[in-house]
Amino acid sequence: MAENYDLVVLGAGPGGYVAAIRAAQLGFKTAVVEKRKVGGVCLHKGCIPSKSLLRSAELYHEMKQSKNYGIQAENVHLDFSLVQSRKNQVKEQLFKGVKHLLKKNGVTVVEGTGRILGSSIFSPQPGTISVEKEDGSEPEMLVPQYVLIATGSRPRTLPGLHVDGKSILYSDHALEMEKLPESIVIVGGGVIGIEWASMLNDFGVDVTVVEYMDRILPLEDSDVSKEMTRLMKKRKVKILTSAKVLSESVQVENGQVTLQVEKGGTTQSLKAEKMLVSVGRQPNTEDIGLHNTSIKEEKGFIQVNEYGQTAESHIYAIGDVTGGYQLAHVASHEGILAVEHMAGNQPYPLNPTMIPRCTYSRPEIGSIGLSEEEAKEQGYELKVGKFPFRGVGKSLVFGESDGFIKLIADKETEDILGVHIIGPHATDLISEAGLAKVMDATPWEISQAIHPHPTLSEVYGEVAMGIEGVPIHS
């Protein structure tokens, strides 16, 4: 028997479940279809578990350095099984929270694999959802007025490379390791690759990063990339840039992965206990019934307008399946925007320059807006300011003085074009820049905000005063 809904959401990750809750708040009778667990990759195989491991790695590093703070802690020992146990506890607590929120808001959760059907006896337009059950029972039919596709993404591999989940891993596999390897080669020096490099290095693993582009973190401002390279090398992380992994050379023998890397016209061999492949993600758009619709795709990504609307006006798509910034907070924002549009409201379209980006390595990175290179390419005449963390007292008290804040402004209009932070708690600090962008603040206005002392946030006031030509502590 078919059940009617105002909205059916395919996928209960941070985009899907947030959209479902907001739709219910707007009065929609809402169902969300999820074949695994609500919370999605972010909660179960991505953001949350990886940050839990990163926190343990950070604390382990700090405890080994405790004598610098006057604390003698002898025989500091890492029990990786307890690290994993804590990670699982964090996941489970948040999983229960998401389930509670969906129930509290009256969202129906349908377990199974959802597919969009073409026009049928249930509906004259594509959109009826057939939910296939794992137990093989009769599919459940959901008939919605609107459909929201939020099926997310999965790791991408290199052509010709077989990821076995044992010696050659994706981050999904690495999160479930029972013991740490002695050595690892990480293929890909983007955000995920650098987070794992930082984490595993702090855990005592010998780490080599291989990046195809000419620098790690190629989507960040080049100054940030250079600083992270310097600090990683200082920590004995080996970094090979402008380097191509020769997939056909990868072999697993006697518990070791061997591979060849082409760099500068020469080939060199690498060997490690494990290999982590971190070369981007691909959308989960196969086998969800898109062929039954007129929805357009490009390289597997669903094409949408500024409100997430597809070529089928009653079907929307958000998050990783649409490309762009594949970030949990972007998917959540897009989900709210999409259901607001369905409800006939007039939400503001998402502006990519307003999206904060975070890397949870040591040190952290937080950025928003244009890099200096991007701003110059777009023809802006710039005012650029930088201020080091070592110039504020709290960073010295905290024991982390590496890094800086970089502020980029349009010389003509004074508009802030970008803010880039590498240093302690950068992922928290970047939110002030996000608010400044929303409020269309100028560097002068930031300089007029009183930042409490001693705090890490003082870097904002210092860089803003510096860009205005009245530096105090530099």
N, C-alpha and C positions, 0 to 999 in steps of 0.2 A: 504494500500500500504506500502511495506517495504522500509525503508531508510537505506542506507549503510553508515557505519562509520569505521574509522580506530580503534577507541577505544570507548567502552561504559563502563562507570563507574556506578556501582550500589551503591548509597549512596553519599550524598554531605556533609558529615561531614568534619572535618579538614584533614582527609586523602584523601577522595574522591575529594573534590573541588580543593585542592592543586595539586593532581595528574592530574586532568583534565586540569588545567591551564598550568602545565608544559608540558603536552602532546601537547596542542595546540601550545605552543611556539616551540616545536620540529617539528611542521608541521603536526601533526595528526588532522584529522577531528574527533572531539570529542563531545560526548554527555554524560551528567550525568543524571541519573534517581534518583529522590528523591520523596518519598511519602508524606513528610511533608514540611519542610522549609530547604533551603540550609543553611549550617552552622552546621547542625547536633546537636547532644546532647550537645556537648561542648559549642556551642554558646547559645542554647536555654534552656537547662535543666542541665547544668553541670558547666564547668570551669568559664565561664564569669558571669552568674548570681550569682553563689555562691561567687565568689571573690568580686563582687559588694556589696553583703550583708556583707561579711567579712570586707570590707573597712569601711562601715558605722558603724559596730560594733567596729572596732578599733578606729575610730574617736570619737565615743560616749564615749568609755573608756578614751581616751586622754582628752576630754573636761571635764569629771568629775574629772580628775587629774590636771586640768589646774593651780590650785593654786601652784603646785610644780614648775611651770615655772614663777610664779609671776603674774599670770593672774586670776583675780577674776571673774569667770563666774557663776552667780547665776541662780538657777532654770533651769538647763539644762534638757530639756525634749525630750524624744524620740517619734517621730511620725512615727510609723511603716508603715503606708500607704504611706508616702512620701519616706521612705526607699525603699519600693517595686516599687514605681513610678520611682525612679532614676534607679533602676535595669532594669526596662523595657525599659527606654530610652537608656541605654547603649546597651542592646540587639538589639534594633531596629536600632540604628546607625550602629552597626557592621553588622547586617543583610543586610542593604542597601549596605554596602561596599562590602560584598561578592557577592551579585547579580551584582553589578557594575563590579567587577573584572572578573566574568565569562563572562558577555556580552562584556567587553572590549577585552577579549582574544578570542572571537568567539566561546565559548563553548555553545552548545545547551543544555538547561535545559528541561528535559521531566518530567512532574509531573505524579506521579502514582507509583504503585508497580511493580517492575521489577522482572521477573523470567527467568531463563535460560532454554531454550528448548533443546531437544535432536536434533539429525540430522533431517533435514526437507527439504522441497522443497527450502527453502531459503539458506541452508548451509549443506554440507555433514558432518560437525562436530558439536558437541554441542556448543552452544554459542549464537545463535539467542536469542534476548531478547524480551519477550512479556511484554508490559507495560499495566497493568490493570488500568483503570481510575476509580476514585471515583464516577463519575456520571453514571457508568454502561455502557458507550458507548463502541464501538468496540475497543478491545485492539490495541495498536500501536506496530508495529513490527520494531525492530532495528536490523540490520545485521552487526555486527562488525568483524574486523579482530582479535581484542583482546578484552578481557573482564577483568575488574578489580573489584573485590568484596571488597567493603568498607562499609558494612552495619552496622558496629559498634556493640554495646552491650546494655544491659538493666540491671537494678538491679536484683540481685538474692535474694531469700528469704530463710528462714529456712524451712526444711521439716515440713509439717503440720501446718504452720503458715499462716493465711490469712491476707494479707495487704489490708485494706479497703480504704486507701487514706484519711481517716478522723481522726481517732484516732491512727491507726497504719500506719506509713508512710514510703515511700522511700524518698530519697532526692528530687526526682522530685516533690513529693507532698509538701514537706517541703518548697521548693522554692516559692510556691504559697500561703503560709499561709497568711490569712488576718490579723490575730493578733497572738501575741506571746503567747505560753502556759506559765503557771506558773512553770511547771516542765516537764521534759522529761527523758526517759531512752533511751540511744543510744546503740543499740546492734551492736557491732563491733568497735574495737579501732584501725582500720587502718587509712589511710590518710583521707578518707572522714569523718569517725566518729570523728576523733580528730579535723578536721576543724570545723565541726558543734558544737562539744563540746565547742571549744574556742569561736566561734561566739555567740552561745546562752548564754554562761556564761557572755560574755561582754554585752549582751542585758538584763541581769538580770534574766535569767531563771535558775532554780535549775536543775543541770545536773548530771546524773549518767551514766557512761560508763561501759558496760559489755563486756569483751573481753575473748574469748575462750582460746587464747594462754596465756603463762605465763607472757607476758608483752604487753603493747600497742605498736603500731608501730613495729610489730615483724620483718618487713623487713628492718628496719633501724639498724645501729650500736647500740649495746646495751648501750653504754654510752649516745647516743642521746636519746634513749628510756627512760633511767633512769632520765635524766635531764628533759624531757618533763613531765614525771610522777610527779616529784618533783614540777615543776612549776604549773601543773594543780591542784594538791592537795593544793598548796599554795593559789590558787584561789578558793578553796572550791568545786572543781569538784570532785565528788566521783568516784573512779575507782575500779572496781572489775575485777581482772585477774584470769586466770585458772578457769573461770566460764562458765557454760553451761546454756543457757536459755532453759527451759522445755516448748517447743512449745504448748503442750496440756494444759498447765496451764494458758495460756494467755487469759484474759477475758476483755471485755469492758462493764462497767456498770456505769451509772450515770455520764458520762463524765470523767471517770477515767479508766486507763489501769492498771490491776493488773497482775503480773506474778511471777513465781517462778524461782529461779536460783540455780543450784547445784554447790557448791564450796567446795572442800576439804572433800567430803563425807557427807556434810550437805546441807540442803536446806533452803534458805531464801526467803522471799517475798519482792517484790518491788511494788511500786505504783507511778504512775505519770499521768499527764494529757494527755501526748502524748508518743508514742514509735516510734523511728526512727530505721529502719532496714538498716544496712550498713555492709553487709557481703560479698561484692564482686559483680562481674558482670558476666553475661553469654552472649555468642555470639548470634547475630541475624542471624542465619543460617537456620532456619526453613522456609519452603515455599518460597525458592528462586530458586528452581530447581536443587539443587545439586544432587538429585537422577537421573537426566538425564545425569549426567557426571560420570567420573571415579575419581573425586576428593575424596581424603581421609580425614577423620575426626578423631579426637581423643578427646573424652569427649565433642563433639560439636564444637571443634575448628578446623579450616581448616589447613591442613598440607601443608607447603610451603618450598621451598628451600631458600637459602640466598638472592635471588632476589625477593621473593614473588611469585614465580612460583609454580603452583599446579601440580598435576599429569596430568592435561590437559595443555600442554605446552603453549597454547594460552590464558589460563585463569590464572590470578594472583589474589592474595588476600593480603590485608594489614590491619593493625590496630587491633582493639579489636577482630575481628573474628579469628585471628590467635593466640591469647593468648599472652604470654610474658608480657612485660610492657604495660598495657592498658592506654597509655598516649597520649594526643592530638599531642604533638610534635613528638612522635615516629611514629604515623600514618602518619603525614605529610612527615617526612623523608622517611619512607618506600614507600609512594606513589611516591615521586620523583625518588627514587631508582628503583622502578618497571618500570616506564615509560622510564627511561633512558635505562634500560635493553631491553625493547621492541624495542627501537629505534636502538639497536645494539651497544650501547656504552658500556663501561666497568666500571660501577660504583663500588665503594668500598662497599662490604657488610657491613651491620650494625653490629658494635661491641657492645654487651650489656654493656660492661664496660665503654663505652663512653656516656651512656645515663644519663643525669641529672634527678634527681627526686626531686620533690618539695612538701612541705606541707605548706599551707598558713594559718597556725594558728598563735597565738601570744604566744611565739615567732615563727618565721618561721623556717623551716628546708629545707636545700638544701644539696643534697648528690650526689656523683658520684663514680662509681667503687665499689671495694670490701670493705666490713666491716672488722674490725679487726678479727672477728670470721671466716669469709669466707676465708680471706687470710691465716690464720693459718691452716684451714682445707685443703687448697690447697698446704700446705707444704712450704710456704714462711717463710724465716727468716726475721723479720720485724724491721724497725725503725719507731717508733710511736711518734708523737709530738702533744701536745695540747696547745692551748693558749686561755685564757678567754677574752671575749669582754670587761670586766671591765678594761683590761690593755691598751685599746686604748682610747684616749681622746674623739673621736667623739661619742662613745657609751654613755659616761657620759653626753656630751652635748645634745645628742639625748634623753636621759632619759631612755634608755633601755640597761642595762649592764649585763643582764642574758645571759648565754649561752657561747659557745666556738666554736673554729674550731679545727678539728682533722685531721691530715695528716698522711697517712700510706704509707710507701715506702718499696721497696724490698732492704734489707740490702746489697745484693750481687751486684745488677745491678743499684741501685739508682732509678729505675723506680717508679713513683708514682702509687700506687695501688688503692688508694681511698682517697677521701676528704669528710668530713662530718661536716656540719655547723648547729648549732642551735643558733639562735640569730636574731637581727634586720636585716631585708632585706637579709636574707640568700638566698632567692630564686633568688635574683639578683646577689649576690656575687658568687654563685656557677658557673656562666659562666666562670670566670677566671680559675677555676679548669678544666672546660670542654676544654678550649683552651690549657691548660697545658697538658692535656691527648692527645689531637690531635697532639700537637707538640712534644710529648714524652719528656716533660721537667722533670728535676730532682728538688728536693728541693733546691739545691744550685742555680740553675738557677732562681727559683722563688725568692730566697733571693736577687738576683742581680737586679731584677726589682725594680725600685724606686716607691714606693707607696706613693701618695701625703698625706700630713698631714694638717689638721686632716681629715681622712676618715675612714670608717669602713673597707675598703680594706687593711688597715695596718695589720690586723690580719694575712694575708697571709705572709707578710714579716717576722712577728714575729714568726709564727709557723715554717716557713722554716729555719730561723736562729737558732731556738731552736733545731730542729731536727738535725741540723749540729753541734750542741754543742757549739754555740756561741750566746746564748740568750742575748738580750739587756734589755727588760722590764719585765723579769720574773726571 
